[in-house]
Amino acid sequence: MAVGALLAGLAIGLLTGPGNPADLPLYTFTAGVLLAIGLYGSTHELEAADVRENLRAVVVAVTLGVLLKAALISAVMVLVVRGPEAIVLGIAVAQIDPLSVAAMGARHRMSRRAKTLLSAWASFDDPMTVLLSFYFAVLALRAGGGSGSGTVSMAPDQGAGADFLLTTLANVVLFGIALLVWHLVRRLTVGRRTEHKPEHQAEDRPEDRPGAVGVGTGSAAARRADVLAAVLVVVLVLVAAAYMLVLAVALAGLFVRVGRFKPYVNRAVSGAFLVAACLLGVLLAQGIDPLPGLALGAAAFGAQMVAALLAGPWLVPGISRVDRYYLGLGQQNGITAILLALALEPQFPGTAGVVGPAIIVVNLLHYGANRLLDRKLDVTPPPPPPALPTGREKPEPYGPETAGPETGGPETAGGAAARTSPAAGGPMGTAPEVI
């Protein structure tokens, strides 16, 4: 469906003729809404227990991993593009697409521990790359003379350092407000459940808790809490899109849960992906830059390999060599890279024409490299563990003929009795009868 949306957008762009859609008044707001939806979708399914279990890996991945990958990709793009926008391009594809990682599911050969790490990495590096992209976009704009239109900063006249600090502070404040409202909603819901709880109900049922999956069969107060949480998320997305404070939305996804509306969130993320693919097609109709796109895609895939090999022991001590290989081949780009390209297009015209081909290159490399590694592991599989002895493998004192059709079955028991009873005239006829 994503390919169809991309082709539809490309057709729309070719039919409507010249004119950059990034110049439209609502373009920046639309891109912000799509980006906020995608970031909330990347974190709203993560459980706090999983985050605590992999806290060290998450911190290393979103700091050392993202910075290392962004530096490596940008260094390559500086040689290709030779402009300040090379840094922005490098950061725009430095993240791993969480939807693609989730789609791997049980089909992948990685251990459960490595899958959890890759999923957490993919979920948390999205907001980090968004924040870095907007910060370095300000630097690149000023280094290039302030070309482009639109805004990526809350304070465009205070200097790059002040831009970063003010934008980060604004994200923290917005996240704090959302968390406070969510806390009040939960307190209100818990209070109402306590007032109206039947005497025979000693404890809260799981389906009655605000934010619990499957709410709808629980209390009216819990259902009301889910409605208020959904309204909170919608308002948060709109405010974040208006001021490009999308980091607050990603952080809120860890705490603000919408309970029975969770399937609608997943549908909204899928819909945002299709709309983003369509808009990317419209932008690609304005022109494609294939050589920088090829270099950007190859650099992004190679940077993930370097980051996994260098940071792998720090991410998960004792990680196996096979898991490290798969982590190195885990780079995939999707909705976040597309949305960043859409958001950066007004400031850096032609960004979509480079990022679009790069996404295709990255995903083709991912598919081909993982297939090759799978085939290699199929040719030289690890030695199987020694098999535990079964009933058929135990030594039989009287030869194979003493075993019946099925071990432990009636016929086997009867056969054994016939051969060990003196009355049966078996080979042990002189032996005492075995009862």
N, C-alpha and C positions, 0 to 999 in steps of 0.2 A: 504494500500500500504506500509506503514511503517513496518508492521509485515512481509510482503512478502520480503521487502528489508533486514530486519534483518535475516530472515531465509535463504535468498540467501547468505548473507555474512557468516552465520554460516556454510552453506554447502561448500562455497569456502574455508573457513578456515580448515574444516575437510578434504577436498580433497587434499589441497596443503601440508598437513602434518605440522611438527614442523617448528618453525621459527616465530618470532614476527615481524609483519609488521611495528611496530613502529621503528624498526632499519633501515628501508629503507631511502635513502637519502632525498627524497622528502616528507616524511611522515609529518614532522613538518610544512613545508610550506603548504601542502594540508590541514592539520588541521587548520592552521591559516586562509586560504582562506575561509573555511567553517564557521569558527567562525565569521569572519568579515562580511560575507554575512548575517548570522543569526542576528548579532547585528544591522546592518543597517536596516534589515527588521523589527526589533522590535521597532524602533523609527521613521521610515520614514513616518508613517501614522499618527503620533501624530500631532495635531494642536497646534500652539502656544497659542491660546486662551484657550484651554483645560488645557495646562500646567500652564498658569497663574492662571486660576480658581482654580486649585488643587495644587498650588505651595507648600503650607504648608504641605499637605498630601504627596506630592512627596518627599520633603526634609526629613520628618520624616521616610517615608518608606525606602528610600535608605540609611539612616544613622542608626537610631535606630532600624528599623525593620530588616535590613540585618545583622547588627552586633549582635543583640540579637538572631536571628535565628542561625547564624553561631556559636555563642558561645554555645548555647544549644545543637546543633547537634554535635559539636566537643567534648563537655563534655561527651556525651554518647559514641561517637566513641573511645575516649581515654580509656574508660573502656573495650571496645570490642577488639580494635586492639592493644592497648598498644604500640604505636609508634608515632613519629612526623607526619607521613602521615595522622594520624587521623584528624588533623586540616584541611588539604587540602581536605579530603573527606567531612568533614562537610560543608565547604564553597562551594564545587562543586555543591551541591544540595540545597543550601539555597535560590535560586531564584525561581520565579514562571514563568512558560512557557507562554509567551504572545500569542503564536499561539493557545494554548489550551483555554486560556481565551477568545480570539476573537471568537473561535468556539462555545462558549456557546450562544452568541448572545441573541436574545429575548426569548430564551427558559428558561432562568433562572429566579428565583423568586426575585432576588435582585432588589432593586430600581435602577433607572437610576443613581442616585448619587453614590451608592455603586459600580455599574458596572464601572463607569468612574474611580473611585478610584482604583479598582482592576486592571483595564487595565493600568492605569498610573504606578501603583506599579510594575506590571509584566514587563512593558517596561523599566523602569529605574533601576530595581534591577539587570538586566543582566550585564550591564557594571560594576556595583559596585562589584558584585561577581567575575567577571573575573579579575578585578584589584586586589582584595583581594587574589584570588587564586594564582596568579602569585607571589605576594609579600610573602605570607606565604609558597609558594613552595620553595622559596629561603631559608627561615628560616628552613624549614623542611629538606632540602637537607644538609644544614650545620650542623644541629643537628644530622643528621644520617650519617655524614661522607662524604657527597657529592656523594652519589650513583646515578646511572642513567646517561642517556646521553641526548643530546639536550640542548636547552637553553630556558629559560622563562624570561630572564632578559637582559636588555641592558648593564649592567655593572656587570658581574659575579665576579669581583675581588675587589669590592669597599666596601663590607659590605652590610648587608640587608637594613639598613636605606638609604644608598646611592643608592642602587638598586631601592628602591621604589621612591625616589625623582627624580632620573634620568629618570626612566620609565614614571612617571607621567609628568615630564617636556617635555619629547619627545612626549608624546601623545598630550599635549597642543600645542606644536609647530606644529605638523603635522595637528592638527585640525585648528589652526590659518591659516596655508598655504591654506588648502582646503577652508576655509571660505573666504579668500581674493580672491582666484581664482573665487569662486562662485559670489562674489560681483562684480568683474570685468566683468564676463559674463553677469550679469544682467544689469550693466551700459551700456555695449556695445549694448545689445539688446534694451534697452529703447532708447538709442541714435538713433539707426537705425530706430526704429518705429516712433520716433518723426520727423526724416528727411523726411520720405516717407508717413506720415499719410495724408490721403485725407482731404481737407478743411472741408467737411461736417461731418467728424467724430470728434465729440467734445471730447470724452473720450475714453480711452483704453477699449476695450472689454475684459471680463474676460478670454476668450479663447486665447487672444493675450499676456497674461502675462506669463513670463517665469516661468516654474514650475507648471502652472495651469493644473489640471486634465482635460483631454479631448483635450489638445492642438493637433493640427493637422489640424483643420479647420481654425486656425487663421493665422497670418501673417507668412511669410517665416522667419523673424528674430526670432519669438518666437519658431518656429520649430527648427531653428538652435541652439537656446539656450538650448532646451531640449537635443539635440544631444551632445552638449558640456558638459552639466551636467551629462549625462550618461557616457561619457568618463572620466570625473572627478571622478565619483564614482568607475569606474573600476580601474583606476590608484590608487586611494586611498586604495581600498581593497587589491591590490597586494602589495603596499608598506607596509601597515599595517601588512599583513600576513608575509612578509619577516622579519620584526623586532618585531612581536607580539605587535603592537601598536593598538590593536583593540578598545580601548576606544575612540580613535579619530574618528573611523568610526561610533560608536554609537552616539557621539555628532554631527557629521556631518549630520546624518540622520534627526536631528531636523530642519535643515536649507536647506540643499542641496536637492532640489526636482527635480525629473526627468520628471515631467509632463506626457506626453502621454506614456512614457516608464514605468510608474508605474505598469501596469499589468505584465510586464516582470520581475520587481523586485520581485513581489509576486511569480512568477513561479520559479525564481532563489532560493528564500528561500525554497520553497517546494522541489526543486531539491536537494538543500544542505541538507535538512532533510533526504531525501532518501539515499543520498550518505553516510551521517553520520551514518544512521542506518545500512547500509551495512558494513561499516568499523567496527562498533561496533560488528556486528555479527562475523566478522573475528577475532576480538580480543577475543570475548567470546569463540571461539573455542579453545583458548589456556588454558582455565580453568575458572570456575565460583566459586566464594566464597559466597555461599548462606547465611550463618548465618550473617556475617557482612553486606551483602546486605540487609537482612531483618531488621537488627537493624538500618541501615542508613535510609531506607525508612520510618520506623515507627518514628524515631527521627525527620526526616524532616517534616512529617505530623503533629506531635505533636508540633513542634516548631512554625509552622504557627498558630496553635490554641492559643498558649501562646502569641505570638506577637500580634495577632489581638485583644485578650481580654485586654491586657495591654496597647497597643498603639492605640487601636481603638478610645477612646475619644480624643486623641491628633490628630489623623488623620482627623477625621471628627467630630467636636463637635455636639452633639445631634443626633448621629447615632442611629438608632433603634436597638432593641435587635435582631430582625430577621436578619437584615443586618450584625450585628456583628457575629452572628452564621455562616452565609454564608462566610464571610471573613475568619473566623477561619477554615472553611473547604475548603478554596480556593487553597490549595497547589496542584500544578500539575507540573510535570517535563517533559521536552521534549528535544527540539533541543539544548538548551544551556547546559544542564547537559551532554548530549551525547558528544557535541563538547568539553566541558571542560575535560571530561574523555579521549577523544582522544588526546587532547593537553598535558595532564599531564601523559599519559602512558609512554613516553620515560623516564621521571624522576622517576616515581613511577610505575614500572611494576606491573600489577595486578589491577590497578585502575579501568579499564573497567569491570573486573570481579566482582567488588563490586558495582559500580555505576549502571551497567546494571540491576541487580536484584532489586536494590533500586528504580529505575524509575518505574518498574512494580509494586512494592509494593505501592508506593505513589499513582499512578493512580488508582489502585484497591481500596485503602482506600478512595480516593476522590469520586469515583463513588458510593461505598457502603454507605458512610456516608451521601452524599447528597441525595441519594435515601431515606434513613431512615428519614432525616429531612423533605424532601418533603412529605413523608407519614404522619409524625407527624403533619405537618401543614394542611394536608388534613383532618385529623381526628378532629383536634380542630382549625377550621378556625376562624379568627377574626370576631367579629359581624359586619354584613353589615351595611353601613350607612343608615339612614332613607331615604326611597324613596320619591321623590318629587311628589306632587299630579298631576295627569293627568286628562284629560277630562272625563274619565270613572269613576274616583274616586270622582269627585265633586258631592255634594248632588243634587238630582233632586227634584224640588218642586212638581212635579205631579206624582212621583213614577217612577219605572223602565219602565213602558210602554210608557213614553213620549220620551224615547231615540230611535232613529232610528238605522238602521243597522250599520252605521258608523257616528261617531261624526263629525259634520260639513259638512256632505254630503248633496246632494240635497234633498234626501228623508227625512232626519232629519229636515231640514229647513221647508219643506212643511208640515210635520206632526205637527211641532210646530205651524205653522201658522194656520192650521186647528183647532187646539185645543184652540187657543186663540182668534179666530175670532167669533163674534156673529153670523155671517151668516152661519158659519159652524155648529152651534148647538152643540158645544163642551161643556165640563163641565164648562167652563167659559163664557157661552153664554151671561150672563148679564153684563160681564165686557166690558170696552171700547176696541175697536179693537186695536191690537198692530201692528204697521206698521213696 
